[in-house]
Each structure stands twice: as structure tokens, then as C-alpha cells.
Amino acid sequence: MGTGVFVTVTVPADKVEEFLKVMEADVKGSRAEKGCQRFDLLDLGDNKFSFYEVYEDADAMAHHKTLPHYKGWADFKAANMDTVGASQTVVKFATAGPFP
């Protein structure tokens, strides 16, 4: 079983290109982490995006937040706190598997 998070944000139209560049680095870096089982960026339309992240355990998730590719996302959110940060919703979960 793993632990994960489902984050949803709305990005202003004039910031979407910058957001996608930041998230490309975060997605690629996260997927390379030993403890990351899954990291997907979902485009929900209307400048709304979700991150679906699954880690081996809480320690792996905590470690993720110490890495440079995560910092890019954190810095982008901090610079856009009135919009992106204000729109953020977070759902934490445990995976229900494993299933064969």
C-alpha cells in the first residue's frame, strides 16, 4: 500500500505556459524518485489542473518535498498565492491495493 495526494489548482491563463514548464520538471523529477510510485499531471480544462501522486510511504512523500524539482512548484505557487495558491485543494489518501 502507498500514500498519496490529489491536488487541484486553477492557473491564470497568462501563467499556464510557465506552470507547465515548472510542472514538467516536477513530474520528471518526481517520477525518478525511488519512493515515487506514480506522478501524473491532469488537465481538467478551463485552466484547472490536478496532480495525482502516489509514494511508497509517508517518508517518501516527505522526502519529495525536499527536492529541487518540488521547490520549482512551491516557488511558482508562492509567487501566485492570490490565484494558484488560493485555488488549491488537497485530498490525501492511502492506496487500497495491492491488487494482482
Order of alpha helices (4+ residues) and beta strands (2+ residues): beta-alpha-beta-beta-alpha-alpha-beta
